[in-house]
Amino acid sequence: MKADRIYNFNAGPAALPLPVLEEIQESFLNFAGAGMSVTEISHRSKWFDDVINDAVARVKRILKLDDRFHVLFLQGGASMQFCMVPMNLLGAGDSADYVNTGTWSTKAIKEAKIQGKSINMVASTEDRNFSCIPQAISFSADAVYAHITSNNTIKGTHWAHFPETGGVPIVSDMSSDIFSRSLDIEKFGLIYAGAQKNMGPAGVCLVIIRDDLLARTPGDIPTMLRYTTYAEKNSMYNTPPCFAIYTVQLVLKWLEETIGGLDKMAELNRKKAGLLYDYMDQSGFYRGTAEKESRSLMNVTFRLPSEDLEKTFVAEAIKNGLGGLKGHRSVGGCRASIYNPTPLAAVEALVDFMKAFERKHG
């Protein structure tokens, strides 16, 4: 770790790989010999064409997408997708299944209902305080899609195995665990992910949509809310968030060329999360809030014996170079977000601090 940087456990905007930040720093004033910053070049220039085309190619290569899938870069974050998905995919007489596993699922359901769409909430873990992922779900055979949130940043849960939907395409909000593991892409019709958690800075949302779902886009919704608008113009119908896309491109390059792809990334993510969960399980001082079989590998949520101790923990952690450990404002407690860019050394440093804090206050 560089002397003037801390270990960053923020949930989003979150940590970026240090080599990516260094490459941005190096080329910020003169990008690719343009004599201009990457924040100054035209989105209609060859320089930016190279950026966005490489980003698209890397997404397709990393996730093993075939020609049925379109890679789009949109604005509005994942929250915009809560309304765009049903607006584009559900026509008159259509319905979709939704699984409610927490805050973001709840918001997605709300945005679909605002439009008067037919929504079936086929499963929810609200009665268990969203501490787990539901099992044995009965999906509707005639649903246009089945919507899930693959990772719950607030409650610290994730889908260890994606559900069997009987052939109904899954639409998934993967904002906080995109590119953290391999996917059986045949299950998915649409994936969306705000960049600011696991693949870049705030300002751009990645959307991956399959041909058959893209074809459902109606012509009577606003132009900027149609998926076809972006698919037909390589995400450049209007000025896209160029710098955010550039950073995503560099993160994907780091994932491919430095880490070695999704299998290597998944192995590292399991090791990081295992180190933290194993210590908490034997501690007795720290209590994980998610049920074991549903624990997230990206967001580790936990409580201490009292709220006062939690405040002290967060304050002392910052003094020890460990930032972003305060839990979400809606639930309190503590949270360590250990996304792809978070190095193993950061988790090791956190566990060492937790041990010392327990010795002092336990």
C-alpha positions in Angstrom: 0.0 0.0 0.0 1.3 3.5 -0.9 2.1 5.6 2.1 -0.6 8.2 1.3 -3.4 5.7 0.6 -5.7 3.8 2.9 -7.4 0.4 2.3 -10.8 1.3 1.0 -13.8 -0.9 2.0 -16.4 1.5 0.7 -19.6 0.0 -0.8 -19.7 2.3 -3.7 -18.2 4.4 -5.1 -15.6 1.8 -4.2 -12.0 0.8 -4.6 -10.4 0.7 -8.0 -7.2 -1.3 -8.9 -4.1 0.8 -8.1 -2.5 0.0 -11.5 -5.7 1.4 -13.2 -5.4 4.6 -11.2 -1.8 4.9 -12.0 -2.4 4.4 -15.7 -5.2 7.1 -15.6 -2.8 9.4 -13.8 0.0 8.8 -16.3 -2.2 9.5 -19.4 -4.6 12.1 -17.9 -3.1 15.2 -19.5 -2.1 13.5 -22.8 -4.2 10.5 -23.7 -2.8 8.2 -26.4 -0.7 10.9 -27.9 -3.8 13.1 -28.5 -2.3 16.1 -26.7 -5.6 16.2 -24.7 -6.9 14.6 -21.6 -9.2 11.6 -21.9 -11.8 13.9 -20.4 -11.4 16.3 -23.3 -11.4 14.1 -26.4 -14.5 13.9 -28.6 -16.7 10.9 -28.2 -16.8 10.9 -32.1 -13.0 10.6 -32.3 -10.9 7.6 -33.2 -9.4 7.7 -29.7 -12.7 7.1 -28.1 -13.9 4.6 -30.7 -10.9 2.5 -29.7 -11.8 2.9 -26.0 -15.5 1.9 -26.3 -14.9 -0.9 -28.8 -12.2 -2.4 -26.7 -14.4 -2.2 -23.6 -17.2 -4.0 -25.5 -14.9 -6.6 -26.8 -13.5 -7.3 -23.4 -17.0 -7.7 -21.8 -17.9 -10.2 -24.5 -14.6 -12.1 -24.1 -14.7 -12.2 -20.3 -18.3 -13.3 -20.1 -18.1 -15.5 -23.2 -21.0 -13.7 -24.9 -22.0 -14.7 -28.4 -23.5 -12.5 -31.1 -26.9 -12.7 -29.6 -25.8 -10.3 -26.8 -25.4 -6.6 -27.1 -23.2 -4.6 -24.7 -24.5 -1.1 -23.9 -23.1 1.7 -21.8 -26.0 3.9 -20.4 -26.3 6.7 -17.9 -28.7 6.9 -15.0 -27.1 4.1 -13.0 -28.8 0.8 -12.1 -31.7 2.7 -10.6 -32.7 3.9 -14.1 -32.8 0.2 -15.1 -35.5 -0.4 -12.5 -37.9 1.5 -14.8 -36.3 0.8 -18.2 -36.5 -3.0 -17.9 -40.3 -3.3 -17.5 -40.8 -0.3 -19.8 -38.9 -2.0 -22.7 -39.8 -5.7 -22.0 -43.4 -5.8 -20.8 -46.2 -5.0 -23.3 -49.9 -5.1 -22.8 -50.9 -8.5 -21.3 -47.3 -9.4 -20.3 -46.1 -10.2 -16.8 -42.8 -10.7 -15.1 -41.7 -12.5 -11.9 -39.7 -10.7 -9.3 -37.8 -12.1 -6.3 -37.4 -9.6 -3.4 -34.2 -10.0 -1.5 -33.8 -6.5 -0.1 -33.6 -2.8 -0.8 -32.7 -2.8 -4.5 -35.2 -5.5 -5.4 -37.9 -3.6 -3.5 -37.1 -0.5 -5.5 -37.1 -2.4 -8.8 -40.6 -3.8 -8.0 -41.8 -0.4 -7.1 -40.7 1.2 -10.4 -42.4 -1.6 -12.4 -45.6 -1.1 -10.5 -45.6 2.6 -11.0 -46.0 1.9 -14.7 -48.9 -0.3 -14.1 -47.0 -3.4 -15.2 -48.2 -6.9 -14.2 -45.6 -8.0 -11.5 -45.6 -11.3 -9.7 -43.5 -11.3 -6.5 -42.8 -15.1 -6.5 -40.5 -15.1 -3.4 -39.3 -12.7 -0.7 -37.2 -13.0 2.4 -38.5 -9.9 4.0 -39.9 -12.1 6.9 -36.3 -13.0 7.7 -35.1 -9.5 7.5 -33.5 -10.2 4.1 -30.8 -12.2 5.8 -30.9 -15.0 3.2 -31.7 -16.0 -0.4 -35.0 -17.9 -1.0 -35.0 -21.5 -2.1 -37.4 -23.6 -4.1 -39.1 -20.8 -6.0 -42.0 -21.5 -8.4 -41.6 -19.3 -11.4 -44.4 -18.6 -13.8 -44.1 -20.5 -17.1 -45.6 -17.5 -19.0 -43.5 -14.8 -17.5 -41.5 -12.6 -20.0 -38.6 -12.6 -17.5 -37.6 -13.4 -13.9 -35.9 -10.5 -12.1 -33.3 -11.0 -9.3 -30.7 -9.0 -7.6 -27.6 -11.2 -7.6 -25.9 -9.5 -4.6 -27.4 -7.5 -1.8 -24.9 -4.9 -0.7 -26.9 -3.8 2.4 -27.7 -7.1 3.9 -24.6 -9.0 2.7 -26.3 -11.8 0.8 -25.8 -13.2 -2.7 -27.1 -16.0 -5.0 -24.5 -18.7 -4.7 -26.4 -20.5 -7.4 -28.7 -18.8 -9.9 -32.3 -20.2 -9.9 -33.8 -22.6 -12.3 -36.6 -20.7 -14.0 -37.8 -23.3 -16.5 -36.4 -21.4 -19.5 -37.7 -18.0 -18.5 -34.8 -15.6 -19.1 -33.3 -14.1 -16.0 -32.9 -10.3 -15.7 -30.4 -9.6 -13.0 -29.1 -6.5 -11.3 -25.4 -7.4 -10.9 -24.2 -4.0 -9.8 -22.1 -5.3 -6.9 -20.8 -8.6 -8.2 -20.5 -8.3 -11.9 -17.2 -9.9 -13.1 -16.6 -11.5 -9.8 -17.2 -15.1 -11.1 -18.1 -17.1 -14.2 -21.8 -17.2 -15.4 -23.9 -19.7 -17.3 -24.9 -16.9 -19.7 -27.6 -19.1 -21.2 -29.8 -18.4 -18.2 -29.7 -14.6 -18.7 -31.7 -12.4 -21.1 -30.5 -9.1 -19.6 -27.9 -8.1 -17.0 -27.4 -4.6 -15.7 -24.8 -3.2 -13.4 -23.9 0.3 -12.1 -20.1 0.6 -12.5 -19.3 2.2 -9.2 -19.2 -0.9 -7.1 -17.1 -3.5 -8.9 -15.8 -2.3 -12.3 -15.4 1.5 -12.4 -16.4 4.9 -11.2 -19.9 6.3 -10.9 -21.6 7.6 -14.0 -22.1 4.7 -16.3 -24.2 1.5 -16.2 -23.4 -1.6 -18.2 -26.4 -3.3 -19.8 -26.1 -6.7 -21.6 -29.2 -7.6 -23.5 -30.0 -10.6 -25.7 -31.6 -10.3 -29.2 -35.0 -11.7 -28.3 -35.5 -9.2 -25.4 -34.1 -6.3 -27.4 -36.7 -7.0 -30.0 -39.4 -6.4 -27.5 -38.5 -2.7 -27.3 -41.6 -0.7 -28.2 -41.4 2.4 -30.4 -43.8 4.5 -28.4 -41.6 5.2 -25.3 -39.1 8.1 -25.1 -36.1 7.7 -27.3 -33.5 7.9 -24.5 -35.3 5.1 -22.6 -35.2 2.6 -25.4 -32.5 -0.1 -25.5 -32.6 -0.1 -29.3 -31.4 3.5 -29.3 -28.1 2.5 -27.7 -27.8 -0.8 -29.5 -28.1 0.8 -32.9 -25.5 3.6 -32.1 -22.9 1.6 -30.1 -24.0 3.5 -27.0 -23.3 6.9 -28.6 -26.7 8.2 -29.6 -25.7 11.2 -27.4 -22.5 12.0 -25.5 -21.8 9.0 -23.3 -19.9 9.2 -19.9 -16.5 8.9 -21.7 -14.2 9.0 -18.7 -16.3 6.4 -16.8 -16.3 4.1 -19.8 -12.5 4.5 -20.2 -12.0 3.5 -16.6 -14.2 0.5 -17.0 -12.1 -0.5 -20.1 -8.9 -0.3 -18.0 -10.5 -2.3 -15.1 -11.5 -5.0 -17.7 -8.0 -5.0 -19.1 -6.6 -5.4 -15.5 -9.0 -8.3 -14.9 -8.0 -10.1 -18.1 -4.3 -9.4 -18.3 -3.2 -9.0 -14.7 -5.6 -11.3 -12.8 -6.1 -13.8 -15.5 -9.9 -13.8 -16.0 -13.0 -14.7 -14.0 -11.9 -18.1 -12.6 -8.8 -16.6 -11.1 -10.8 -13.6 -9.8 -13.4 -15.9 -8.3 -10.7 -17.9 -6.5 -9.2 -14.8 -5.1 -12.6 -13.5 -4.0 -13.4 -16.8 -2.2 -10.0 -16.6 -0.4 -10.6 -13.0 0.7 -14.2 -13.6 2.0 -13.2 -16.9 3.6 -10.4 -15.2 5.6 -12.9 -12.7 7.0 -15.8 -15.0 7.6 -13.6 -17.7 9.2 -12.2 -15.3 11.7 -15.7 -13.9 12.6 -17.1 -17.4 13.0 -14.6 -18.3 15.6 -14.5 -15.0 17.3 -17.7 -14.6 19.2 -17.1 -10.9 19.4 -18.2 -10.2 15.8 -21.5 -11.5 14.5 -22.2 -11.8 10.8 -25.7 -10.7 9.8 -26.3 -12.9 6.7 -27.1 -16.6 7.0 -24.1 -18.7 6.1 -25.4 -20.3 3.0 -26.3 -16.9 1.5 -23.2 -14.9 2.5 -22.0 -12.4 0.0 -18.4 -12.6 -1.2 -18.5 -8.9 -2.0 -20.1 -7.3 1.1 -19.4 -8.7 4.5 -21.9 -7.3 7.0 -21.4 -7.7 10.7 -22.3 -6.4 14.2 -20.3 -5.9 17.4 -21.7 -6.3 20.9 -23.0 -2.7 21.0 -23.6 0.3 18.8 -21.1 2.3 20.8 -18.4 -0.3 20.1 -19.3 -0.2 16.4 -18.8 3.6 16.3 -15.4 3.1 18.1 -14.5 0.3 15.7 -15.1 2.5 12.6 -13.3 5.5 14.1 -10.2 3.4 15.2 -10.2 1.6 11.9 -9.8 4.9 10.0 -6.9 5.9 12.2 -5.3 2.5 11.2 -5.7 3.1 7.5 -8.9 1.1 7.0 -11.7 3.2 5.6 -15.4 2.7 4.6 -16.4 0.2 7.3 -19.5 1.8 8.5 -22.7 -0.2 7.7 -25.5 1.2 5.5 -27.5 3.9 7.1 -30.7 1.9 6.9 -29.3 -1.0 9.0 -26.3 0.2 11.0 -23.5 -2.1 12.1 -20.4 -2.6 10.0 -19.6 -3.6 6.5 -16.5 -4.5 4.6 -17.0 -4.3 0.9 -14.2 -6.5 -0.7 -14.9 -6.1 -4.4 -12.6 -7.4 -7.1 -10.1 -4.5 -6.8 -9.7 -4.9 -3.0 -6.4 -6.7 -2.6 -5.9 -9.7 -0.3 -3.5 -7.6 1.8 -6.4 -5.2 2.6 -8.4 -8.1 4.1 -5.4 -9.4 6.0 -4.8 -6.0 7.4 -8.5 -5.7 8.4 -8.5 -9.1 10.2 -5.3 -8.2 12.1 -7.1 -4.9 13.2 -10.2 -6.8 14.2 -8.2 -9.2 16.3 -6.4 -6.3 18.0 -9.7 -4.5 18.6 -11.2 -7.6 20.1 -8.3 -8.1 22.5 -8.7 -4.5 23.6 -12.5 -4.3 23.9 -13.7 -7.9 24.2 
